[in-house]
Amino acid sequence: MKIHNHDTSLPELLNCPFCGEKPTAFLQGNEYSKKRLITIKCPKCLIQRRVGAILQPTAWLESKAIQLWNNRI
């Protein structure tokens, strides 16, 4: 699952580490807003990861959010 389809270099979101469900991603803000926030959330068990940034490009924020969601420590 990609947050935006325009960047094919972004990795796919992995399934939820707790229940295996496909996550959904929501972007608040855009390139013209000062603050941006991406929430990746599992619709089944409701676990979520939020990543926000001020004055960072949306592409950077998307890659950071996917990286943090996919990190399985």
C-alpha positions in Angstrom: 0.0 0.0 0.0 1.3 3.4 -1.0 0.3 6.7 0.6 0.6 8.4 -2.8 0.8 6.6 -6.1 3.1 9.2 -7.7 6.3 8.0 -6.1 7.2 4.4 -7.0 10.4 4.5 -5.0 8.5 4.3 -1.7 8.4 0.8 -0.1 5.2 -0.9 0.5 3.6 -0.8 3.9 3.8 -4.1 5.8 0.7 -5.6 7.4 0.0 -4.9 11.0 2.5 -6.6 13.3 -0.2 -7.6 15.8 -3.1 -8.9 13.7 -1.8 -9.1 10.1 -4.4 -6.7 8.7 -3.6 -4.2 5.9 -3.0 -0.7 7.3 -4.6 2.5 6.0 -2.7 5.8 5.8 -4.0 9.4 6.1 -2.1 12.5 5.1 -3.1 15.8 6.8 -1.7 18.9 5.1 0.0 19.3 1.8 3.0 20.9 0.2 1.5 24.4 0.9 0.7 23.9 4.5 3.3 24.5 7.2 2.7 21.3 9.2 2.1 17.9 7.8 1.0 14.7 9.6 0.7 11.1 8.4 -1.2 8.5 10.4 -0.8 4.9 9.5 -3.5 2.8 11.3 -4.7 -0.8 11.5 -8.5 -0.9 10.9 -8.8 -4.1 12.9 -6.8 -3.6 16.1 -6.6 0.2 15.9 -2.8 0.4 16.6 -1.4 3.5 14.8 1.8 5.3 14.1 1.8 9.1 13.6 4.6 11.0 12.0 4.6 14.8 11.7 7.0 17.4 10.3 7.2 21.1 10.0 8.5 22.4 6.7 9.7 19.0 5.4 8.6 17.8 2.0 5.7 15.4 1.8 7.8 12.8 0.1 10.3 12.9 3.0 7.4 12.5 5.5 5.9 9.6 3.6 9.2 7.7 3.4 9.8 8.3 7.2 6.3 7.2 8.1 6.6 4.0 6.1 10.1 3.3 7.5 8.9 3.7 11.0 5.8 1.5 10.5 7.8 -1.2 8.8 10.5 -1.3 11.5 10.0 -4.5 13.4 12.1 -4.3 16.5 
